Amino acid sequence: MLRFKNAFQRVSHHYAKGAVQHLCPLLLETLAKHDEADDEDDWTPAKAAGVCVMLLAQCVGDTILDCVMPFFAHFSSQDWKYKEAAIMAFGSILDGPDPSKLTPLVQQAIPALINSMSDPNVSGKLSIFET
């Protein structure tokens, strides 16, 4: 009888860490490609991008921060699609990086999120509550 010791051992080769700088710009732009007419229950490219950003953050941890932080400038964007995309990206990365790295980021983001509550776009308000 053959025994396969550790035959199914998982080994990470950190491919995602090498790809994150290339994937993030595409995913973040896709987050902004949605329409007010999109149904909440429909699976859209923007929703898929949000899930990808979340899973990528869980996979690469702190590495994602350098890629997404510049996108958070859209918190104050006049374009509601980019404002909502920045809020969704922010919420999507919260379960990946080390909490000690996220704390200052969250402290900086809270005033911008509160200011976004006055946004006349209802969709943007819903994103804040999801975060």
For each residue, the residues with C-beta under 8 A, 3 or more apart:
1:
2:
3:
4: 7 8
5:
6: 9
7: 4
8: 4
9: 6
10:
11:
12:
13:
14: 17 18
15: 18 19
16: 19 20 56 59 60
17: 14 20 60 63
18: 14 15
19: 15 16 22 23
20: 16 17 23 24 56 60 63 64 67
21: 24 66 67
22: 19 25 26
23: 19 20 26 27 52 56
24: 20 21 27 28 53 56 64 67 68 71
25: 22 28 29 67
26: 22 23 29 30
27: 23 24 30 31 49 52 53 56
28: 24 25 31 32 49 53 68 71 85 89
29: 25 26 32 33
30: 26 27 33 45 46 48 49
31: 27 28 34 46 49 50 53 85 88 89
32: 28 29 46 74 79 81 82 84 85
33: 29 30 45 46 81
34: 31 38 44 45 46 81 84 85
35: 38
36: 121 123
37:
38: 34 35 42 44 46
39: 42
40:
41:
42: 38 39 47
43: 47 48
44: 34 38 47 48
45: 30 33 34 48 49
46: 30 31 32 33 34 38 49 50 85 88
47: 42 43 44 50 51
48: 30 43 44 45 51 52
49: 27 28 30 31 45 46 52 53
50: 31 46 47 53 54 88 89 92
51: 47 48 54 55 92
52: 23 27 48 49 55 56
53: 24 27 28 31 49 50 56 57 64 68 89 92 93
54: 50 51 57 58 92 93 95 96
55: 51 52 58 59
56: 16 20 23 24 27 52 53 59 60 64 96
57: 53 54 60 61 64 92 93 94 95 96 97
58: 54 55 61 95 96
59: 16 55 56 96
60: 16 17 20 56 57 63 64 96
61: 57 58 64 96 97 98
62: 65 96 97 98 101
63: 17 20 60 66 67
64: 20 24 53 56 57 60 61 67 68 93 96 97
65: 62 68 69 93 97 101 105
66: 21 63 69
67: 20 21 24 25 63 64 70
68: 24 28 53 64 65 71 72 89 90 93
69: 65 66 72 105
70: 67 73
71: 24 28 68 74 85 86 89
72: 68 69 75 86 89 90 109 112
73: 70 76 77 86
74: 32 71 77 79 82 83 85 86
75: 72 83 86 87 90 109 112 113 115 116
76: 73 83 112 115
77: 73 74 80 82 83 86
78: 83
79: 32 74 82 83
80: 77 83 84 119 121 123 124
81: 32 33 34 84 85
82: 32 74 77 79 85 86
83: 74 75 76 77 78 79 80 86 87 116 119 121 124
84: 32 34 80 81 87 88 121 123 124 127
85: 28 31 32 34 46 71 74 81 82 88 89
86: 71 72 73 74 75 77 82 83 89 90
87: 75 83 84 90 91 113 116 124 127 128 131
88: 31 46 50 84 85 91 92 127 130 131
89: 28 31 50 53 68 71 72 85 86 92 93
90: 68 72 75 86 87 93 94 109 113 131
91: 87 88 94 127 130 131
92: 50 51 53 54 57 88 89
93: 53 54 57 64 65 68 89 90 96 97
94: 57 90 91 102 106 131
95: 54 57 58
96: 54 56 57 58 59 60 61 62 64 93
97: 57 61 62 64 65 93 101 102
98: 61 62 101 102
99: 102 103
100: 103
101: 62 65 97 98 104 105
102: 94 97 98 99 105 106
103: 99 100 106 107
104: 101 107 108
105: 65 69 101 102 108 109
106: 94 102 103 109 110
107: 103 104 110
108: 104 105 111 112
109: 72 75 90 105 106 112 113
110: 106 107 113 114
111: 108 114 115
112: 72 75 76 108 109 115 116
113: 75 87 90 109 110 116 117 128 131
114: 110 111 117
115: 75 76 111 112 118
116: 75 83 87 112 113 119 124 125 128
117: 113 114 125 128
118: 115
119: 80 83 116 124 125
120:
121: 36 80 83 84 124 125
122: 125 126
123: 36 80 84 126 127
124: 80 83 84 87 116 119 121 127 128
125: 116 117 119 121 122 128 129
126: 122 123 129 130
127: 84 87 88 91 123 124 130 131
128: 87 113 116 117 124 125 131
129: 125 126
130: 88 91 126 127
131: 87 88 90 91 94 113 127 128
